[in-house]
């Protein structure tokens, strides 16, 4: 319910909150918050794009291997890919089990293919797409994910990149304002 009202009256609430600040700082605050909103929107879209790519690649691979329910398993894997670290593992397990019902060889091939897809996504696609969407270098994204894992585990990995993006945007905008 609160989320609904924030979405409906977001601009009104935003403008009212700006009144708290001194007049000369309102323009900068509005610029920084708008910039954060744009970058975080691009980040969310990039995560959805990654999930779509993984879902499609998984579906194609499962079709090639002739695994039953390939489309459903691909969609399931793509959706769970949104969750870093554990999502791809949980998303691949049903495909391996369904392939195991047909033959152990098919299950091993399915496990190998799902593993390869997740390695490509986690080590190549995700840092590149996320880095491009947030204007951060892919190595910085990997470092942030490692820091997030050490500081907060699973939850830390989910929230560290958006936090890093917010800090970067605030730093850049204030730096532009001051210099």
C-alpha positions as CSV (number, residue, x, y, z in Angstrom):
1,X,0.0,0.0,0.0
2,X,2.8,2.4,0.9
3,X,4.6,1.5,-2.4
4,X,1.4,2.4,-4.3
5,X,1.1,5.8,-2.7
6,X,4.8,6.5,-3.2
7,X,4.4,5.7,-6.9
8,X,1.2,7.8,-7.3
9,X,2.4,10.8,-5.2
10,X,6.1,10.4,-5.7
11,X,6.7,13.8,-7.4
12,X,4.6,15.6,-4.7
13,X,6.5,13.9,-1.9
14,X,9.8,14.6,-3.6
15,X,9.0,18.3,-4.0
16,X,7.8,18.6,-0.4
17,X,11.0,16.9,0.8
18,X,13.1,19.4,-1.2
19,X,11.6,22.2,0.9
20,X,13.6,20.9,3.9
21,X,16.8,22.0,2.2
22,X,18.1,25.6,1.9
23,X,16.9,27.3,-1.3
24,X,20.4,27.3,-2.9
25,X,20.9,23.6,-2.4
26,X,17.5,22.4,-3.9
27,X,18.7,22.6,-7.5
28,X,21.7,20.4,-6.7
29,X,19.7,18.0,-4.6
30,X,17.1,17.6,-7.4
31,X,19.8,17.1,-10.0
32,X,21.6,14.4,-7.9
33,X,18.4,12.5,-7.1
34,X,17.2,12.7,-10.7
35,X,20.6,11.4,-11.8
36,X,20.5,8.5,-9.3
37,X,17.0,7.6,-10.5
38,X,18.2,7.4,-14.1
39,X,21.2,5.3,-13.3
40,X,19.3,2.9,-11.0
41,X,16.6,2.5,-13.6
42,X,19.3,1.6,-16.2
43,X,20.7,-0.9,-13.7
44,X,17.4,-2.6,-13.1
45,X,16.8,-2.8,-16.8
46,X,20.2,-4.3,-17.3
47,X,19.4,-7.0,-14.7
48,X,16.2,-7.8,-16.4
49,X,18.0,-8.0,-19.8
50,X,20.5,-10.4,-18.3
51,X,17.7,-12.6,-17.0
52,X,16.1,-12.6,-20.4
53,X,19.4,-13.6,-22.1
54,X,19.9,-16.4,-19.6
55,X,16.4,-17.6,-20.0
56,X,16.7,-17.7,-23.8
57,X,20.1,-19.4,-23.7
58,X,18.9,-22.0,-21.3
59,X,15.8,-22.7,-23.3
60,X,17.8,-23.1,-26.5
61,X,20.3,-25.4,-24.8
62,X,17.6,-27.5,-23.3
63,X,15.9,-27.8,-26.7
64,X,19.1,-28.9,-28.3
65,X,19.5,-31.5,-25.5
66,X,15.9,-32.5,-26.0
67,X,15.0,-32.0,-22.3
68,X,11.3,-32.0,-21.5
69,X,9.7,-28.7,-20.5
70,X,12.6,-26.7,-22.0
71,X,10.6,-23.4,-22.2
72,X,9.3,-23.6,-18.7
73,X,12.8,-24.5,-17.3
74,X,14.4,-21.7,-19.3
75,X,11.9,-19.2,-18.0
76,X,12.4,-20.5,-14.4
77,X,16.2,-20.2,-14.8
78,X,15.9,-16.7,-16.2
79,X,13.7,-15.5,-13.4
80,X,15.8,-16.9,-10.7
81,X,18.9,-15.4,-12.4
82,X,17.8,-12.0,-10.9
83,X,19.0,-13.3,-7.5
84,X,22.8,-13.3,-7.6
85,X,24.9,-16.3,-6.5
86,X,22.1,-18.7,-5.5
87,X,19.6,-17.9,-8.2
88,X,21.4,-19.6,-11.1
89,X,22.1,-22.7,-9.0
90,X,18.5,-23.0,-7.9
91,X,17.3,-22.3,-11.4
92,X,19.4,-25.0,-12.9
93,X,18.5,-27.8,-10.5
94,X,15.1,-28.6,-12.0
95,X,16.5,-28.9,-15.5
96,X,19.1,-31.4,-14.3
97,X,16.5,-33.5,-12.4
98,X,14.2,-33.6,-15.4
99,X,17.1,-34.6,-17.6
100,X,18.1,-37.3,-15.0
101,X,14.6,-38.9,-15.4
102,X,15.5,-39.6,-19.0
103,X,19.2,-40.6,-18.6
104,X,22.2,-39.9,-16.5
105,X,24.2,-38.9,-19.6
106,X,21.6,-36.3,-20.4
107,X,21.6,-35.0,-16.8
108,X,25.4,-34.6,-17.0
109,X,25.2,-32.7,-20.3
110,X,22.4,-30.5,-18.9
111,X,24.5,-29.8,-15.8
112,X,27.5,-29.0,-17.9
113,X,25.5,-26.7,-20.2
114,X,23.8,-24.9,-17.4
115,X,27.1,-24.5,-15.6
116,X,28.8,-23.0,-18.8
117,X,25.9,-20.6,-19.3
118,X,26.1,-19.4,-15.7
119,X,29.9,-19.0,-15.9
120,X,29.6,-16.9,-19.1
121,X,26.9,-14.8,-17.5
122,X,28.6,-14.4,-14.2
123,X,32.1,-13.7,-15.5
124,X,31.5,-12.0,-18.8
125,X,28.0,-10.8,-19.5
126,X,27.0,-9.5,-16.1
127,X,30.0,-7.4,-15.4
128,X,29.9,-6.0,-18.9
129,X,26.2,-5.2,-19.2
130,X,26.0,-4.0,-15.6
131,X,29.1,-1.9,-16.0
132,X,27.8,-0.3,-19.2
133,X,24.4,0.5,-17.7
134,X,25.9,2.2,-14.7
135,X,29.0,3.7,-16.3
136,X,31.2,1.6,-14.0
137,X,34.1,-0.6,-15.2
138,X,33.3,-4.3,-15.1
139,X,36.2,-4.9,-12.7
140,X,34.6,-2.5,-10.3
141,X,31.4,-4.4,-10.5
142,X,33.2,-7.6,-9.7
143,X,35.1,-6.0,-6.8
144,X,31.8,-4.6,-5.4
145,X,30.2,-8.0,-5.6
146,X,33.1,-9.5,-3.7
147,X,32.9,-6.8,-1.0
148,X,29.1,-7.2,-0.8
149,X,29.6,-11.0,-0.3
150,X,32.2,-10.4,2.5
151,X,30.2,-7.7,4.3
152,X,26.6,-8.9,3.9
153,X,26.6,-12.3,2.2
154,X,23.7,-12.9,0.0
155,X,21.9,-9.7,0.8
156,X,25.1,-7.8,0.5
157,X,25.6,-9.0,-3.0
158,X,22.1,-7.9,-4.0
159,X,22.4,-4.3,-2.6
160,X,26.1,-3.5,-3.0
161,X,26.0,-2.5,-6.7
162,X,23.1,-0.1,-6.3
163,X,24.8,1.4,-3.3
164,X,28.0,1.8,-5.2
165,X,26.2,3.4,-8.1
166,X,24.5,5.9,-5.7
167,X,27.8,6.8,-4.1
168,X,29.4,7.2,-7.6
169,X,26.6,9.5,-8.8
170,X,26.6,11.6,-5.7
171,X,30.4,12.0,-5.9
172,X,30.4,12.9,-9.6
173,X,27.5,15.4,-9.2
174,X,28.9,17.1,-6.2
175,X,32.4,17.2,-7.8
176,X,30.8,18.8,-10.9
177,X,29.0,21.3,-8.6
178,X,32.1,22.3,-6.6
179,X,34.6,22.4,-9.4
